[in-house]
C-alpha cells in the first residue's frame, strides 16, 4: 500500500503545492507581523520618550522663551533624531512662525530634506498632552523624521496580512487547478468528440507526456480509443463479410429458381436450392456460435481429462480421415485435468482438427500431441497442408478471414471455425499460437492452464 502511494505523482504534487502554499503564507504572516510589532514598538518608544520630553519642553518655553525652545528643538533633533513641536490645546504652535506641517520646512535649517512624512494617524498617537505648574495646557507633537518612519501604514498591516494570505492561497489553488483541470478538460472534450463518431481523436500529445496519474489516464484513454476504433472497424468488416457470404448462396438460389421455372424436371435444381439453404443455415449457426462464445459466461465448468476429450474427437473424425486417406498420429502423454466447459472445448478442438483435415492433401499425415510444460497443458496439431503466409498468421483467427483472400468454396467453410476456437480458448484463459512448419504445413499449439 505504501509503495503504491509513493508512485502517485499527482498525489505528491498536490501535497507539495499545499505545503508550499502553507509555508509561503506562514512566511508572509511572520514578516507582516514583524512589521506590526516593530511599528507598535516604535509607537510605544516614542510615547515613553515624549512623556519625558514634554515637561522639559514646557519648562524651557515658560522659563526661557521661544528662542530657547527653538534651540532645544535643534539640540533634540541632533541628539535623539526626533523632531517635535509644542502646541497650544487648539493645536496652534507656541512659536507663531513654526507650523506643525507634515512636509519639509524650508525655514528650519536642521530639517532633513530626505525625511519622508509619517502617517498622521500614527503621529497623533504620539501626542502628549501635559499641563504646566501654572495650569497652562500644551500638546507636544512629533514631527516627521527618520526615527518614526514606517514602510507601511500600520493600520493597514492587519489587512495586508489577510490579503497576502488570500493571494498566496489563490495562487496555490490556481496552480493545482491548472495541473488538474486542464488535462481533464482535454479528456472531456476528446470523450465528446469520440461520442460523436470522431474515432481518430487522441490525447497523448497534449496530456500523455505527463508522468503522473493524469498522463497514465491519457495513455489509457488512447488505448481505449484504439480498441473502440478497432472494434467498430471489425464490426463493419464483419457486416460486410456476412453480407458477402449470404449474397453468394442467395444469388445461386435465385438462378436455380429461375432455371427451375423453365425446365420440365426441376429435381436437380431443387437439390441445389436445398444445398444453398443449408449453406445459409450453417453460416447463421456459426455466427450464433461465435456471438455466444464472445458474450457467454462459462457456468458449466468442470474438471476434465483432456486426453479423453481429445480421444473422442479423433474417433469422431475417423470417417473424414478415411475419405482423404489421412493418417492421424496421436501422442497424448498427459492425464492431467483442466477446468472447462466440455461442449465448448469439444467444439474448439473439433474445429482445429477439421481445419487440419480440410487443408491436408490426400495420403498426408496429421499429428496430435498432448504434453505438459511450465504448469500448462500444450495441445499441438501439425498438418502437411500449404500453411499460411507469415504476414497473415496474426489475422487468421479473425472472423471470415481466409488466407487465400478468395470467396470460392474450394475448401468450404466461411472462415469462422478458427475464430470460434480462439474465442473458446480465450474464455478458458488459454491461447492459440500458429506457426508454419519448417518443411511444409501448419503448426497449431493450444496452451491451457491445468486444473
Secondary structure, 3 states (H helix, E strand, C coil): CHHHHHCCHHHHHHHHHHHHHHHHHHHHHHHHHHHHHHHHHHHHHHHHHHHHHHHHHHHHHHHHCHHHHHHHHHHHHHHHCCEEEEEECCCCECCCCCCCCCCCCCCCCCCCCCCCCCCHHHHHHCCEEEECCCCCEEEEEEECCHHHCCCCCHHHHHHHHHHHHHHHHHHHHHHHHHHHHHHHHHHHHHHHHHHCCCCCCCCHHHHHCCCCHHHHHHHHHHHHHHHHHHHHHHHHHHHHHHHHHHHHHHHHHHHHHHHHHCCCCCHHHHHHHHHHHHHHHHHHHHHHHHHHHHHCCCCCCEEEEHHHHHHHHHHHCHHHHHHCCCEEEEEECCCCEEEECHHHHHHHHHHHHHHHHHHCCCCCEEEEEEEEECCEEEEEEECCCCCCCHHHCCCCCCCCCCCCCCCCCCCCCCCCHHHHHHHHHHHCCCEEEEEECCCCCEEEEEEEECC
